[in-house]
Amino acid sequence: MFQEVIMMKIISQLILVLTLSIMVAPIVLAADPAGDITLAEDSTAAVNFTWTLMAAFLVFLMQGGFAMLEGGLVRAKNTSNIMMKNLADFTIGSLGYWAIGFPLMFGTSVAGIYGVGSWFLLGEAYDVSTYLLWIFQMVFAGTAATIASGAMAERTKFRTYYIISFLITALIYPIYGHWVWGGGWLSMLGEWYGLGLGHVDFAGSGVVHMVGGGAGLAGAMLLGARIGKYDNEGKPRAIPGHSISMAVLGVFILWFGWFGFNPGSTLAATELRISIIAVTTLLAGSAGGFIATLYTWKKFGHPDVTMAGNGVIAGLVAITAPCAWVEAWAAVVIGLAAGLIMVESVLFFERKGIDDPIGAVSCHLIAGIWGLISVGIFADGTYGLYTTEGPFVTGLLYGGGTGQLVAQVIGVIANFAWVFGTTYVIFWTLKKTIGLRVSKEEEEEGLDKTEHGAICYPDFTAPLEESKKLENYEPKKQEMK
């Protein structure tokens, strides 16, 4: 208890320091807060701003999809906890990204490692173009954070998750994002070492999904499995979620939101490549769900609904990096491979004692790795770096040589080393201080009551002590009058 008080005091003091920093920050003239200069210089600004904002709103909607998917795949007694975590990803996450995450990601590069710039969106950051980029990237940061919650579901202390959600959006996501999208060292591998166009990731198979999946893996490993997940011989047992319909609804919401995630990453409606990106996104998701259905049908004797849904997600994650640089047939191949990899990955982690209730690690980390690598194989050399002008991203199958593929592999290794390594240390530290996992009694009773005092289904689920009373209850015979 003492350690928890100390940790909460540290967090409170940090928030106070950040608040005071805003108050004493020097006032710098803004670039274009009204937008008239931007519009005068670029007649297409209005349509491109509208496009990017609508895409950001679609990605924001994906948070609801994650809430439904994760909520449906956990037991009823933990549903409120999942909803609260998804809320936390945007409440505390957006504040962290606003305060320090955004300048770390897109500020002036320091040795290609991190950025420095206008903290709290002050000074020159008070600009319509900067605010546009901020909101688009903020919803990406929130997505990265919420992925980890699925892998750690049903046994994590909420206060611990609150801290890690802040750190993912304020530190872990922005620094890796700077390496790829902010002019950092991974993006310079082509210029410095002749490795294709450097490490590229169109919409975030690595920057978003591998980040979330890597953090989730570290958390799941340190947490350990849920009570009852493994029998006395160490064999995994299924712990069904409480609502397949909620989970499948989540898949459809996510799939719809992905049309903001991938095509929206052009940041311009005038980039007509958006039609190609929309088609490759749809096909990869379909292929992933299709192959997961057939493969589980063959393997288990029935088509598994949850695996099919996760197959769709895996296909979408995999196509997120190459979506602008591949043809339709390649998108199908990428999605098919992602669906197969996801199913075997879920079974592999289960055998190794890593309990991931949602399959988040397999869908996001493993499929994200495949998506990054696929760029170096299938990129067809018809589109550049977010523009129709060259140089063009070209993979192995289209005469690009191995340079782009090597750059992609380097990015995968750097991502895993940074994200998994950093979050493992953070989770280990939290475990030794304020604690990472709830008690056995709290886990058995359900986190809805013990962590939040709000049972999601009060008419259908009873607290542990009430359940025991009901088991021993014998109704009295009423006398006839």
C-alpha angles and dihedrals in degrees: 000000000000091000091051091052091051092050093049090049090053091051091048091050091049091054090048091052091050091050093050089048089061092051095051098036114124117253113244124185111259122238103229115337094162098047097227093115092049092049093047091052096044122032091192093057095099096055093042092049090050091049094050094046092050089049090051090051090052091051089048087056088057088073087068088050092053090048091053095044095047093039092053094049096053127070120273092251091064101043098101089051091056091048091050092051091052089050090049093054090065101032100051093019095059091049092051092049091047094050103044112340100076097051090044087056104038105017125107106304119250108205089326090288106096140350133243125199145107106357117208089015089282130151115001090006088073088094134119094236093048092048089049092054091044096057093045092051094041093062088050090053091051090052092053091052097048093053090068092056092064094056091049098043127142100018111045125108109245095222089056092049090049090059095047092047089056093047094049093053097037101040121359100048095040096051095050088041089056091055091057109023104019100060095269130150099281092056089052097056090101096050095041102038106014094248101151111277092327124264108329132189113172101199107358120285084146106019093051111014103035089046092055094041094048092051090048092052092052091049095046092050094052094041097053126212126316118263108275097017092115129039126226091278093052095253116144119249127200117252102194121216118240100241126034090176091057091048094050091047086054091053092053093048090050092047090052092047091052088072085068093042098055109024089036091061089078084073086209134079087201089069097088090194083091089090091057091047093050092052096047089048093053095045096049092051091048092048092050093051092043096053093043088054094050095041095051090043089057096039101043101023094247137059106261112224097203093046090049090052092048088047089061090050092048091051091049092048092050095050093048093086100042099029095113097041105049139071125242095261091052091051089056092050091048091050094047092051091046092053093051093044091050095054094048091043092055090051092045095053091046091054090050092054097252107137113208107169095193101034088242096146092053095043097045111021100035097035088043090057090052091048093055093047092047090064090066090051108038107027103125102205097243100109134047135209099313091318140081089236122091156289091080130210107247128181136203097273092055099050098271094126123219098300097094092043091053091049090052093051091049089053091051092052093046092049095051094043093051100039102036093039095048097043092045090057091045094048091046090051092048090047091055094046118030095004132251105222133051120240123274091253093050092049093050093048093046133253094253092076103026097045102029110013088229118108110204095212107027092166094054106032127054129200116257097257091047091050090054091050090052091051090058097038119121117187117231119238111247118224118239114241 
